[in-house]
C-alpha cells in the first residue's frame, strides 16, 4: 500500500513555511495539495456567524414539517448556491423530498373474551398500522418474545397469522446472571431503548398478525405518548401489516392470569376481535443534498451528514438547538466551502463528496433512513464511508478528566479497522485532539451508536464515524443557544472532520470493510 496522501502533504508542509511557501515555484511540490491550506478556511468566526442565524429564534426551533424547518432548508440551499456547490440530485434540486406522516391516535375497537377494552385506559397502539380487522379464537403466549441464539421464546411455537402475547424482561440463571449474556449485563431484549423494537421485529419476522406487549413499568408513559396527537412521526408507507399494542395489567391478566410468573409458552383459548382505523396525517419534509464530484473515482462517494431539524416550540419556548445539531450543520457547510476552495485551486478530490443534511432525526432518524432504505441518491454499494456530526460545539460536564480539546468518536472501528486507523493518524498529523472512545463500548448503556443518523449507514455495512461532544444540561432544552457554544472547539473539531474526509477522498485505495455485520 502506498503512503497516504496526508502523510505526503505533511512532509511537504515542512518545506513550505513562511515566505518560502509564498514564493515556492517548484512544480512537483505545487502539484500536490496541502490540506492545511483549505482547513484554515474553516474559522470560528464564520461558524459563529452562521450558527447565530441558524439557531436564532427566527427559525422557531426547526421542527420537522413546520415553518422553521422550511426556513432552515432554504437557508442551507442558499449557502450552497452562494458557494457554487451543486445539488446532488441529477435534476438540480437541492431538496430530496421525504414523505412523512404524523401519527394521530388510531380508532380501535377491541374486545377480549366478550369484554370491550378502551384505548389509553387499557391499551395503546405502539406503531402505525394499516387499516384492518382481526378475529381469532386463541392467543399465543410467547413468554419474553425473544428470538436469540442463546434463548428463543419461539422454539416449537407457530405464530404466523396469530395474536401473540409477550411480556417485558429477559430470563436469568439461578446465579442471577442473564441467560443471554452469561453475565450481569442485560441484552437488547430488556434494554429500555431497544426492547420495544427488538421484540416487535422478532414477532413480525415470524409472521405474527398482532402483538400484545405487557410492559407495566412503562405503560403510563406509553399511554401519554401514544394515546393522543403527540407529533410522533414515521415514514409514509412504512405502516405495519402487524398490529402492535402495549397493554395494561388488567387486560394482560384477563388474557392470562399467571402472566407475571409463567415460565412456559402456550396457546390460550381466548377469543379476540379487533378493528383498527389509521388516523395519520401526511406531509413532506426535505433532506438537503449538495455534491462535489470526484476527479478520478467519481462513483465512490464519501457522505458527510448532520441533521437539520430540532424540537420546535413547546409551551411558548423556542428550542434553538444550537449544539443539537446547529453545530454539526454549520460544520458541514464550512467543510463544503473548504473542499470547494480546493476545487477552485485545481485540487478536486479524487472521490466524490456528498454533503447531506437530513430531516426528522429527532423523530426517529427518519430523513437518513429514507436516504439509505428508500431513495439513496448514490448507490450504497458505492458509498465509501459516512462521517456524521451531531453535537460538536460544547463540552460534557460529566467528563471530569482530560482537556476540553477532545471529541467522542463512536463507531470508527465497528466495520472497518482501516477507517479507525486513518482517523487516528489524521488526528495525530494535524490536530492532536483527544479522541475519547468512552461511548464506543458495545455495552454503553446510552446506546449512542444507535441514536444518530450514522446508524442507518452502519446497518448497511457502510463504515461510519460519529463525532459527538456528549450531552449537557442544555441538551433538548430551550437553553441550548448559540452564546454557549465553544467556537474554538467547534473550529478544531470541524477541521478534524475535514482532514479525515480529505484523506478518505484522496487516498489511492478505498478503505476496506473487514467487519461486515449480518
C-alpha positions as CSV (number, residue, x, y, z in Angstrom):
1,X,0.0,0.0,0.0
2,X,1.3,3.4,-0.9
3,X,1.9,6.0,1.8
4,X,-1.2,8.1,2.5
5,X,-1.9,11.5,0.9
6,X,-2.0,13.3,4.2
7,X,1.5,12.0,5.2
8,X,3.0,13.2,2.0
9,X,1.2,16.6,2.4
10,X,2.6,17.0,5.9
11,X,6.1,16.3,4.7
12,X,5.8,18.9,2.0
13,X,4.5,21.4,4.6
14,X,7.8,21.2,6.4
15,X,9.5,22.7,3.3
16,X,6.8,25.3,2.5
17,X,6.6,27.6,5.6
18,X,6.6,31.4,5.8
19,X,7.9,33.4,2.9
20,X,9.2,30.2,1.3
21,X,5.7,28.9,0.9
22,X,4.6,32.1,-0.8
23,X,7.5,32.1,-3.2
24,X,7.7,28.4,-3.9
25,X,7.6,27.6,-7.6
26,X,8.9,24.0,-7.7
27,X,6.4,22.3,-10.0
28,X,6.3,18.9,-8.2
29,X,5.5,20.5,-4.8
30,X,2.7,22.7,-6.2
31,X,1.1,19.7,-7.9
32,X,0.2,18.2,-4.6
33,X,-2.4,19.9,-2.5
34,X,-1.7,20.9,1.1
35,X,-4.9,20.2,3.0
36,X,-3.9,22.7,5.7
37,X,-4.4,25.5,3.3
38,X,-8.1,24.5,3.0
39,X,-8.6,23.5,6.6
40,X,-7.6,27.0,7.5
41,X,-10.6,28.4,5.7
42,X,-12.7,26.8,8.5
43,X,-12.8,29.5,11.1
44,X,-14.6,30.0,14.4
45,X,-15.8,33.4,13.2
46,X,-17.6,32.0,10.2
47,X,-19.0,29.1,12.2
48,X,-20.3,31.6,14.8
49,X,-21.9,33.9,12.2
50,X,-23.8,31.1,10.6
51,X,-24.9,29.5,13.8
52,X,-26.2,32.7,15.3
53,X,-28.5,32.8,12.3
54,X,-29.3,29.1,12.0
55,X,-30.1,28.7,15.8
56,X,-31.9,32.0,16.1
57,X,-35.5,32.5,17.3
58,X,-36.4,33.3,13.8
59,X,-36.0,29.6,12.8
60,X,-38.5,28.7,15.5
61,X,-36.7,25.5,16.6
62,X,-36.7,23.9,13.1
63,X,-39.4,21.4,14.0
64,X,-39.9,18.9,11.1
65,X,-42.6,20.0,8.7
66,X,-43.1,23.4,10.3
67,X,-42.2,26.9,9.2
68,X,-38.8,26.9,10.9
69,X,-37.7,23.7,9.2
70,X,-38.7,25.1,5.9
71,X,-36.6,28.2,6.6
72,X,-33.7,26.0,7.6
73,X,-33.7,24.1,4.3
74,X,-33.9,27.3,2.3
75,X,-31.0,28.7,4.3
76,X,-28.9,25.6,3.5
77,X,-29.8,25.7,-0.1
78,X,-28.7,29.3,-0.4
79,X,-25.4,28.6,1.3
80,X,-24.6,26.0,-1.3
81,X,-25.8,28.2,-4.2
82,X,-23.6,31.0,-2.9
83,X,-20.6,28.7,-2.7
84,X,-21.3,27.3,-6.1
85,X,-21.5,23.8,-4.8
86,X,-24.1,22.0,-7.0
87,X,-27.1,19.9,-5.9
88,X,-26.5,16.2,-5.6
89,X,-29.6,15.2,-7.5
90,X,-29.4,15.0,-11.2
91,X,-32.4,17.3,-11.7
92,X,-30.5,20.1,-9.9
93,X,-32.9,20.2,-6.9
94,X,-31.1,20.5,-3.6
95,X,-34.1,19.1,-1.8
96,X,-34.8,15.4,-1.5
97,X,-38.5,15.1,-0.6
98,X,-39.1,12.8,2.4
99,X,-42.7,11.7,2.7
100,X,-43.7,11.6,6.4
101,X,-46.8,11.2,8.4
102,X,-47.8,12.4,11.9
103,X,-49.4,9.7,13.9
104,X,-52.7,10.6,15.5
105,X,-54.2,8.1,17.9
106,X,-56.0,5.5,15.7
107,X,-59.6,4.4,16.2
108,X,-59.5,1.0,17.7
109,X,-62.3,-1.3,18.8
110,X,-61.0,-4.2,20.9
111,X,-62.9,-7.0,22.6
112,X,-61.4,-9.9,24.5
113,X,-63.5,-12.7,25.9
114,X,-66.5,-10.7,25.0
115,X,-65.5,-7.6,27.0
116,X,-64.7,-4.3,25.4
117,X,-61.5,-2.5,26.3
118,X,-60.7,1.1,25.8
119,X,-57.8,3.0,24.2
120,X,-55.5,4.6,26.7
121,X,-57.3,3.2,29.7
122,X,-56.4,-0.4,28.8
123,X,-54.1,-0.4,25.8
124,X,-52.3,1.9,23.3
125,X,-51.2,1.4,19.7
126,X,-47.4,1.4,19.8
127,X,-46.9,1.6,16.0
128,X,-48.6,2.9,12.9
129,X,-50.5,0.1,11.3
130,X,-52.7,-0.2,8.2
131,X,-56.4,-0.2,8.4
132,X,-57.7,-3.7,9.2
133,X,-59.6,-6.1,11.4
134,X,-58.8,-9.3,13.1
135,X,-60.9,-12.1,14.7
136,X,-59.3,-15.0,16.5
137,X,-60.3,-17.8,18.9
138,X,-57.0,-18.1,20.7
139,X,-53.9,-16.1,21.7
140,X,-50.3,-17.5,21.8
141,X,-48.3,-16.7,24.9
142,X,-44.6,-16.4,23.8
143,X,-43.2,-15.5,27.2
144,X,-40.5,-12.9,26.8
145,X,-40.8,-12.7,23.0
146,X,-37.1,-13.2,22.5
147,X,-35.6,-14.6,19.3
148,X,-31.9,-15.0,20.1
149,X,-29.3,-17.8,19.6
150,X,-28.8,-18.1,23.3
151,X,-32.5,-18.1,24.2
152,X,-35.5,-18.4,21.9
153,X,-39.1,-17.9,23.0
154,X,-40.4,-19.1,19.6
155,X,-38.9,-22.6,19.6
156,X,-41.6,-25.0,18.5
157,X,-44.1,-22.2,18.5
158,X,-46.1,-21.4,15.4
159,X,-47.2,-17.8,15.4
160,X,-47.8,-16.9,11.8
161,X,-51.2,-15.2,11.4
162,X,-51.7,-15.4,15.2
163,X,-52.1,-12.9,18.0
164,X,-49.1,-13.1,20.3
165,X,-48.9,-12.1,23.9
166,X,-45.4,-11.3,25.3
167,X,-44.0,-9.7,28.4
168,X,-41.1,-7.4,29.3
169,X,-37.7,-8.5,30.5
170,X,-35.4,-11.4,29.8
171,X,-34.5,-14.7,31.7
172,X,-31.9,-15.1,34.3
173,X,-29.9,-18.1,35.6
174,X,-30.1,-19.4,39.2
175,X,-26.9,-17.4,39.9
176,X,-28.6,-14.2,38.9
177,X,-26.7,-13.7,35.7
178,X,-28.6,-13.2,32.5
179,X,-29.1,-16.3,30.2
180,X,-28.3,-14.4,27.0
181,X,-25.2,-12.5,28.0
182,X,-24.0,-15.0,30.6
183,X,-23.2,-12.1,32.9
184,X,-24.9,-9.4,35.0
185,X,-25.2,-7.3,31.8
186,X,-28.6,-7.2,30.2
187,X,-29.0,-7.5,26.5
188,X,-31.1,-5.6,24.0
189,X,-34.0,-7.8,24.9
190,X,-34.6,-5.9,28.1
191,X,-32.8,-2.6,27.4
192,X,-35.4,0.1,27.6
193,X,-34.2,1.8,24.4
194,X,-34.1,-1.4,22.3
195,X,-36.5,-3.9,23.8
196,X,-39.6,-2.4,22.3
197,X,-38.3,-2.6,18.7
198,X,-36.4,-5.9,19.1
199,X,-39.5,-7.8,20.4
200,X,-41.7,-6.2,17.8
201,X,-39.4,-7.1,15.0
202,X,-38.9,-10.7,16.2
203,X,-42.7,-11.3,16.2
204,X,-43.1,-9.6,12.8
205,X,-40.4,-11.7,11.2
206,X,-42.2,-14.8,12.3
207,X,-45.4,-13.6,10.7
208,X,-47.5,-12.6,13.8
209,X,-50.7,-10.8,13.0
210,X,-50.7,-8.8,16.2
211,X,-48.7,-8.5,19.4
212,X,-49.9,-7.6,22.8
213,X,-46.9,-6.4,24.9
214,X,-47.2,-6.4,28.7
215,X,-44.7,-3.9,30.0
216,X,-46.3,-2.4,33.1
217,X,-43.3,-0.3,34.1
218,X,-43.7,2.0,31.1
219,X,-47.5,1.7,30.4
220,X,-48.4,5.1,31.9
221,X,-45.7,6.8,29.9
222,X,-46.6,4.9,26.7
223,X,-50.3,5.8,27.2
224,X,-49.4,9.5,27.4
225,X,-47.0,9.3,24.4
226,X,-49.1,7.2,22.1
227,X,-52.6,7.9,23.2
228,X,-53.1,11.2,21.5
229,X,-51.7,13.7,18.9
230,X,-48.2,13.5,20.2
231,X,-46.5,14.6,17.0
232,X,-44.8,11.2,16.6
233,X,-43.8,10.7,13.0
234,X,-42.9,7.9,10.7
235,X,-42.0,7.5,7.1
236,X,-45.1,7.4,4.9
237,X,-45.9,4.0,3.5
238,X,-44.0,2.5,6.5
239,X,-47.1,1.3,8.2
240,X,-47.0,-2.2,9.6
241,X,-49.1,-5.1,8.5
242,X,-48.8,-6.3,12.1
243,X,-50.8,-4.6,14.9
244,X,-48.7,-3.8,18.0
245,X,-50.2,-2.8,21.3
246,X,-48.9,-2.1,24.8
247,X,-51.4,-3.4,27.3
248,X,-52.1,-2.7,31.0
249,X,-52.2,-5.2,33.8
250,X,-56.0,-5.6,33.8
251,X,-56.0,-6.6,30.2
252,X,-52.9,-8.8,30.4
253,X,-54.4,-10.8,33.4
254,X,-57.8,-11.0,31.7
255,X,-56.0,-12.9,28.9
256,X,-53.6,-14.8,31.2
257,X,-53.9,-14.6,35.0
258,X,-50.4,-16.1,35.5
259,X,-48.6,-13.8,33.1
260,X,-46.1,-12.5,35.7
261,X,-45.0,-15.9,36.9
262,X,-45.5,-18.1,33.8
263,X,-42.4,-19.9,32.5
264,X,-43.7,-21.9,29.6
265,X,-45.2,-20.8,26.3
266,X,-48.7,-22.0,25.5
267,X,-51.8,-21.4,23.4
268,X,-54.6,-19.8,25.3
269,X,-58.3,-20.2,24.3
270,X,-59.2,-16.6,24.4
271,X,-61.4,-15.1,21.6
272,X,-60.4,-11.6,20.5
273,X,-61.9,-9.2,17.9
274,X,-60.1,-6.1,16.6
275,X,-61.0,-3.2,14.3
276,X,-58.3,-0.7,13.5
277,X,-58.6,2.6,11.6
278,X,-55.4,4.6,10.9
279,X,-55.7,8.4,11.6
280,X,-52.3,9.7,10.4
281,X,-51.7,13.0,8.6
282,X,-49.4,13.0,5.7
283,X,-46.9,15.8,4.7
284,X,-43.5,16.3,3.0
285,X,-40.2,17.3,4.6
286,X,-36.8,17.7,3.0
287,X,-33.3,16.4,3.1
288,X,-30.7,18.9,1.6
289,X,-28.0,17.3,-0.5
290,X,-25.1,19.1,-2.2
291,X,-22.3,17.4,-4.1
292,X,-18.7,17.8,-5.2
293,X,-17.8,15.3,-7.9
294,X,-14.5,13.4,-7.7
295,X,-11.8,13.7,-10.3
296,X,-10.5,10.1,-10.6
297,X,-13.1,8.0,-8.8
298,X,-16.3,9.9,-9.1
299,X,-18.5,6.9,-8.5
300,X,-17.1,6.4,-5.0
301,X,-18.8,8.7,-2.5
302,X,-17.9,10.0,1.0
303,X,-21.0,11.1,2.8
304,X,-20.8,13.9,5.4
305,X,-24.0,14.2,7.4
306,X,-25.7,16.2,10.1
307,X,-29.4,16.6,11.0
308,X,-31.0,19.9,10.2
309,X,-34.1,19.7,12.5
310,X,-34.7,20.3,16.1
311,X,-37.7,20.3,18.5
312,X,-39.6,23.4,17.6
313,X,-41.6,25.4,20.2
314,X,-43.0,23.9,23.4
315,X,-45.2,25.9,25.8
316,X,-44.1,29.1,24.1
317,X,-40.4,28.4,24.5
318,X,-38.2,28.1,21.4
319,X,-35.8,25.1,21.3
320,X,-33.0,26.7,19.3
321,X,-30.8,23.6,19.1
322,X,-27.5,25.4,18.7
323,X,-25.4,22.4,19.7
324,X,-28.0,19.8,18.7
325,X,-27.4,20.0,15.8
326,X,-26.8,23.5,14.6
327,X,-23.1,22.9,15.4
328,X,-23.0,19.9,13.0
329,X,-25.0,21.7,10.4
330,X,-22.7,24.7,10.1
331,X,-19.7,22.4,10.3
332,X,-20.8,20.6,7.2
333,X,-21.2,24.0,5.4
334,X,-17.7,25.1,6.3
335,X,-16.2,21.7,5.2
336,X,-18.0,22.1,1.9
337,X,-16.5,25.6,1.5
338,X,-13.1,24.2,2.2
339,X,-13.4,21.5,-0.5
340,X,-14.9,24.0,-2.9
341,X,-11.9,26.3,-2.4
342,X,-9.6,23.3,-3.2
343,X,-11.5,22.7,-6.4
344,X,-11.1,26.3,-7.4
345,X,-7.4,25.9,-6.9
346,X,-7.2,22.9,-9.1
347,X,-7.3,20.3,-6.3
348,X,-10.6,18.5,-6.8
349,X,-10.9,15.4,-4.5
350,X,-10.3,12.1,-6.2
351,X,-13.6,10.7,-4.8
352,X,-16.9,12.5,-4.6
353,X,-18.2,14.2,-1.5
354,X,-21.9,14.3,-0.6
355,X,-22.9,17.0,1.9
356,X,-26.2,15.6,3.4
357,X,-28.4,17.5,5.8
358,X,-31.1,15.1,7.0
359,X,-34.5,15.9,8.4
360,X,-36.5,14.3,11.2
361,X,-33.6,13.0,13.2
362,X,-35.4,14.0,16.4
363,X,-38.4,12.0,15.2
364,X,-36.5,8.7,14.8
365,X,-33.7,9.2,12.3
366,X,-36.3,9.3,9.5
367,X,-34.5,11.5,7.0
368,X,-31.4,9.4,7.0
369,X,-33.5,6.2,7.0
370,X,-35.3,7.4,3.9
371,X,-32.0,8.1,2.2
372,X,-30.5,4.7,3.0
373,X,-33.5,2.5,2.9
374,X,-35.8,4.0,0.2
375,X,-34.1,6.5,-2.1
376,X,-30.3,6.7,-1.9
377,X,-29.1,9.4,-4.4
378,X,-26.0,7.4,-4.9
379,X,-25.8,3.6,-4.6
380,X,-25.0,2.4,-1.1
381,X,-22.5,-0.1,-2.7
382,X,-20.5,2.9,-3.9
383,X,-20.7,4.7,-0.5
384,X,-17.2,4.5,1.0
385,X,-17.9,5.9,4.4
386,X,-20.2,8.2,6.4
387,X,-18.8,10.9,8.7
388,X,-21.8,12.0,10.9
389,X,-21.7,15.2,13.0
390,X,-24.2,15.5,15.8
391,X,-23.3,18.0,18.6
392,X,-19.7,19.2,18.5
393,X,-19.9,22.7,20.0
394,X,-19.9,22.1,23.7
395,X,-18.2,20.0,26.5
396,X,-19.6,17.2,28.6
397,X,-19.8,18.2,32.3
398,X,-19.7,14.5,33.2
399,X,-16.2,14.3,31.7
400,X,-14.1,15.2,34.7
401,X,-10.7,14.1,33.3
402,X,-8.8,15.3,30.2
403,X,-8.6,18.5,28.3
404,X,-11.5,20.5,26.7
405,X,-10.0,19.9,23.3
406,X,-11.5,16.4,22.9
407,X,-14.2,14.7,20.9
408,X,-16.1,11.5,21.5
409,X,-15.7,9.1,18.5
410,X,-18.3,6.4,18.1
411,X,-18.3,3.6,15.5
412,X,-14.9,4.1,13.9
413,X,-13.7,0.6,14.4
414,X,-17.0,-1.3,14.2
415,X,-17.0,-2.1,10.5
416,X,-13.5,-1.1,9.3
417,X,-10.3,-1.2,11.3
418,X,-8.7,0.8,8.5
419,X,-11.1,3.7,9.0
420,X,-10.3,3.8,12.7
421,X,-6.5,3.8,12.0
422,X,-6.9,6.5,9.3
423,X,-8.9,8.6,11.8
424,X,-6.2,8.2,14.5
425,X,-3.3,9.0,12.1
426,X,-5.1,12.1,10.6
427,X,-5.6,13.5,14.1
428,X,-2.0,12.9,15.1
429,X,-0.8,14.5,11.9
430,X,-2.9,17.6,12.0
431,X,-5.0,18.3,15.1
432,X,-3.9,16.4,18.2
433,X,-7.4,16.5,19.6
434,X,-8.0,14.0,22.4
435,X,-10.1,11.2,20.9
436,X,-12.3,9.7,23.6
437,X,-13.9,6.3,22.9
438,X,-16.0,6.1,26.1
439,X,-19.3,5.8,24.2
440,X,-17.9,3.4,21.6
441,X,-18.2,0.5,24.0
442,X,-20.7,-2.2,22.8
443,X,-22.2,-2.2,26.3
444,X,-22.6,1.6,26.6
445,X,-26.0,1.9,28.3
446,X,-26.6,5.2,26.5
447,X,-26.6,3.3,23.1
448,X,-25.4,6.4,21.3
449,X,-24.2,4.2,18.4
450,X,-27.8,3.6,17.6
451,X,-29.1,7.1,18.2
452,X,-27.9,9.4,15.4
453,X,-28.1,9.3,11.6
454,X,-24.8,7.4,11.0
455,X,-26.6,4.2,12.2
456,X,-28.7,4.0,9.1
457,X,-25.5,3.8,7.1
458,X,-23.8,1.4,9.5
459,X,-26.7,-1.1,9.4
460,X,-26.0,-1.3,5.7
461,X,-22.3,-2.1,6.3
462,X,-21.0,1.3,5.4
463,X,-18.2,2.3,7.8
464,X,-19.0,5.3,9.9
465,X,-17.6,7.8,12.4
466,X,-20.0,9.6,14.7
467,X,-18.5,12.9,16.1
468,X,-20.1,13.9,19.4
469,X,-19.3,16.1,22.4
470,X,-21.6,14.4,24.8
471,X,-24.8,15.7,26.4
472,X,-25.0,18.6,28.9
473,X,-27.6,20.4,31.0
474,X,-29.0,22.3,27.9
475,X,-29.5,19.1,25.8
476,X,-33.0,19.1,24.5
477,X,-33.9,22.3,26.4
478,X,-34.7,25.9,25.3
479,X,-31.3,26.9,26.8
480,X,-29.3,25.2,24.0
481,X,-28.4,28.6,22.5
482,X,-25.5,29.8,20.3
483,X,-24.0,32.0,23.0
484,X,-23.0,28.8,24.9
485,X,-21.0,27.3,22.0
486,X,-17.3,27.0,22.4
487,X,-16.4,28.2,18.9
488,X,-12.7,27.4,19.3
489,X,-13.6,23.8,19.9
490,X,-16.1,23.8,17.1
491,X,-13.4,25.0,14.7
492,X,-11.0,22.3,15.8
493,X,-13.5,19.5,15.6
494,X,-14.7,20.7,12.2
495,X,-11.2,20.8,10.9
496,X,-10.7,17.2,12.1
497,X,-13.7,16.0,10.2
498,X,-12.4,17.9,7.1
499,X,-9.0,16.3,7.3
500,X,-10.5,12.8,7.7
501,X,-12.8,13.4,4.7
502,X,-9.9,14.7,2.7
503,X,-7.8,11.6,3.4
504,X,-10.7,9.2,2.6
505,X,-11.4,11.1,-0.6
506,X,-7.8,11.3,-1.8
507,X,-6.1,8.1,-0.8
508,X,-5.3,5.6,-3.5
509,X,-7.4,2.7,-2.3
510,X,-10.9,2.6,-1.0
511,X,-11.0,1.7,2.7
512,X,-11.6,-2.0,3.5
513,X,-14.7,-3.2,5.3
514,X,-13.4,-6.1,7.3
515,X,-16.1,-6.5,10.0
516,X,-19.3,-7.0,8.0
517,X,-22.4,-7.5,10.1
518,X,-25.0,-9.9,9.0
